[in-house]
Amino acid sequence: MILIVAIALPSINRNISPNLYLRISSLLLLYTGALAFNAFYIQSIGSGIGIYSGLFQVTLFTQFFDIVIVLTGSVILIAWPLINHKFIENNLELSEEGHNMLSIRNYRIKYSIIVLISTLGSLLLVSSSNLISLYLSLELQSFGVYILASLYRHSELAISAGLKYFLLGSLASCIILLGCGLIYTFTGLTNLDSIYSMISVVDNNNILLGFSLGLILIFIGLLFKIAAAPLHNWAPDVYADSATIITTWLTIMPKISILLIFFEIQTHINLIENINLILEINPLNNIINSNILNNSYLWSNKLLLISSLLSLLIGTILGLAQSKIKRLLAYSTISHVGFILLALAINSEQSIEALIFYIIQYTITNLNTFLIIILFGYIIKNSFRDLIQSIMVEDETGTENDINYISELKGQFLLNPVLSITLTISLFSMAGIPPLIGFFSKQFVLYSAIQNGYYFMSIIAIIVSIISASYYLKIIKILFTEEENTSEYSDKELKIINNLNSNSEIEISSTNSFIISTLTLSILLFVLKPSILLNSTTILSLSLFNF
């Protein structure tokens, strides 16, 4: 609220730099994480604490992922490289159009506020235990990412991405709302725990059928939201047309919270099917009702398995033909979602641990990869020639500091060896190369799949992992083997260059270096100290499975 007031008052807004807004927002998220860590001591309470009349449920599981979400959001805010606009304005003789372009591309203030709103929606969604709070939290998060996708208003592609995301995301929200409405219509309840209890003992077939249909619709809408195949077509276009810093947020933050609420619903449905209370309470109708409940669980399980299979295949095969780096990473994300959905469909003690571990690994690896690509973009695009071209001619994407094509990374190992090596480590981890953390996440999912008899899915997952390594290697090949093209500057460009100091165009702070180094070491050295992360995932999975 203080930030919103500061933006609204011109006397305050003029005295606060846009970069300071990002830093303040990042500190707010870190403080939120500290509050989430110390707010409740609920380790001794297995089912957690219900707050706001049962709209939300705070447990050890939700606390842990609240901290993960706010830390990730804080890192994304901190990692936006700082551009010294005042130096450029003072040393570069620009036309009036050029000055307007430099001023119109300053989106840091809006970005920080929208990120805070979207993060609030994510935190509320993770703890939702009511159909009303679930839907409202999901929409609060979604509206934030819709605005972020179209934040670069002078870019036609960014506006197109935002509108596409908004229209298709609204369709998914309508499907989820329809499913929630059906469940409420047939049960008369909105509290999830109450609905689960009622379904366990009810002897009305119509209620069970309505619940099953509503549940399937909710699952379809959530699959749409996380860009799982075959509901993935919007994701590559939106990710490619948005700015890279926006794409970083879209690929990580919404998926964490939606996958967690997905997991909560699927886990409770599995518990209802396993407990099978109907056999004891309703012996006369046990066969019919048990079959309906089993079919409800089986349909949701089949839906997840089909989506997992298609995500693995489509994310891998279509990723091979991509020449734009963000589209390639979008299909890579779809492939990773396939692994997560496979663990979610298995829903055993081992798969729950694998699911939690995979989400954390996915967050770390994707975050590090995108942050490195952002820095590469600022370094490459702020070379003399590209800086001049971005000032004299407006970029069609509206994101003049973004890398669009993989070929733009050519020869960067010779110019930026440290960044190239860190990007290589992240890509190898995404491909599942041992002994990096990505290898162990896929191993845990495959182990749980084989243990529970999902042999066909395990074989497909292994094959696509091998195939997907080829498009990661394509990026690495360009980084290390191809030489950068060079050309002479024109007289007009040389005249502008004389007014610039090349070392002052971009400031990559020690904070950026520290974040990338920490994430890279976490990926690289996980095998040396795995107990820190594995103990946490094991405790969470045991508590959830035993409950």
Secondary structure, DSSP 4 states (H G I P E B T S, - for coil): -HHHHHHH-HHHHTTS-HHHHHHHHHHHHHHHHHHHHHS---TT-TT-EEETTTTEEE-HHHHHHHHHHHHHHHHHHHTSPEE-HHHHHHHS---HHHHHHHHHT--HHHHHHHHHHHHHHHHHHHTB-BHHHHHHHHHHHHHHHHHHHT--TT-HHHHHHHHHHHHHHHHHHHHHHHHHHHHHHHH---BHHHHHHHHHH---HHHHHHHHHHHHHHHHHHHHHTT-TTS-THHHHHHHHS-HHHHHHHHHHHHHHHHHHHHHHHHHHHHHHHH-THHHH-TTTHHHHHHHHHHHHHHHHHHHHHHHHHHHHHHHHGGGG--BHHHHHHHHHHHHHHHHHHHHHH-SHHHHHHHHHHHHHHHHHHHHHHHHHHHHHHHHHTSHHHHHHHHHS--TTS-TT---BGGGGTTHHHH-HHHHHHHHHHHHHHHT-TTSHHHHHHHHHHHHHHHTT-HHHHHHHHHHHHHHHHHHHHHHHHHHHSPPP--PPPHHHHHHHTT--GGGSEE--HHHHHHHHHHHHHHHSGGGSTHHHHHHHHHHHHHHHH-
